Amino acid sequence: MKITFLGVTGWLGSEISAETVKRGHDVVVISRHPEDIKYT
């Protein structure tokens, strides 16, 4: 499944995006401040 997340620079968003990648989904992350994204 392809999933897009908006605003994942915080704790919860980074945890959710990391888990979806672990489960094998294609993840796209959109942020105003990409340098703050904790999971790449």
Buried (B, 14 or more C-beta within 10 A) or exposed (E): EEBEBEEBBEEEBBEBBBEBBEEEEEBEBEBEEEEEBEBE
